[in-house]
Amino acid sequence: MEFVNQLKFNEQGLIPAIIQEQSTGRVLMMAWMNRESLIKTIETGKTWFWSRSRKKLWMKGETSGHVQIVKNIAFDCDCRYLAYTTLNRLVPHAMRAINHASLGLWDPMARTWQLPRKD
């Protein structure tokens, strides 16, 4: 996870993350991440963000059940924003607590973090 140290967080300790659906390429959302939410995303394989209004971490789908499974994390050449490729799943309420923790492979040439497939 040494790529996290290369990222340039803003003065509030945040970095923008663009979330894109893997199968369609459609941009789904933009949200803010801090270092803790980024590490939690890598550890769980699900998207975690920082809520600027509530001042707390939140996982996409924790209330709606529409969970984003991270397939790829990349960042721009200036290390100022993140781009995620995700699979989007509707998870039954009883299944939301399942931890999909995994370790992935960092590719320094591609500047991307590959998470193992969970198919």
N, C-alpha and C positions, 0 to 999 in steps of 0.2 A: 504494500500500500504506500510505497514511497512516493508515488505520483501525487498524493494528497499534499505533500510538502511543496510541490512545484506550483500549486494553484495560488492565484492571487485573489484572496477574499477582500471585500471592500472594507471601509472603515467600521462598519457594523459587524464585521466577521462573517459576511454572507457572500454567496456566489449564486448567480442565476443558473437554473437548470431547465433545459428544454426537453420535454418528454415527447417521444415519437413512437407511434404504433409500428411494431416490426413488420407485420404482414402487409400494411397499406402504405407506410411511409408518412402517414398523416400526422401532423403535429397536434398533440392532444392538449398540452398545457405548458405553462411556464410557472415555476415556483422557486422560492429561495431555499438554499441549503446553507447550513453552517457545517463546520468540521464534524461535529457530533452526528448530524443527520447523514452526512456522506458516509462516515464509517459504519453507521448502523445499516445503511442501504447495502453496502458491500457485504457486511456480515450476514444479513438476512436474505438478500436477494430480492427484497421488496423496496419500493420507493418510500423514503422518509424525508420530510421537509421541515423547515423552521417557519412557524407562523409568526409573522411580525406583529400582528394585532393581538394574538393571544399569548405571545412570548413563550411558546413551548413547541416541542417536537410533535409532529403528527405523521401518521402513516396513511398514504392514499388507500382508501378502502376500509379503514378501521371502523367507520360508522355505516358506510353505504354497502360494503362488501365488494366493491369494484376495485380489486387489488391489481397493482401493476407489478408484474414479475420482470425483473431487470435481466436483459440479455446482453447488453453492451453498454459501457460507459466510455465516452470520449470527451476531449476538451479541445478548445481552439489553440492556435499556435501561440497566442499570448497568455494562455492559461487563465483567462478571465471569465469563461463560462463553460458549463458542462452540457453535454448532449447525451441523452439516454435513449436506448431502443428498448421497448418493453413489449411483453405480451400482457394483454388485459384480460383478467379473469373475474367472473362473478363467483365469489366464494361464499358458501352458506355460513351463516353466523357461527355455527358450532365449529367450523373449520378454520376460522380466522386466526386463532392462536397458534396454529401449527407454524413452527419455525423452519424455514427453508435455508438455514445457515449453510454456507458453503464457502470454499476458497476458490478463487479464480486465478487466472494468469494475467500478469501485466505485460503488455507488449510495448516496450519503450520506443520502438521504431514507429509503430502505428499510433502511439500515444493513446492506447485504449486498454481497458480492463475487461477481459473476457471471463464471464461467469460460466461455470459448467452448465450443460443442458439439463433441464429438469423434465424432459418429455417422458 
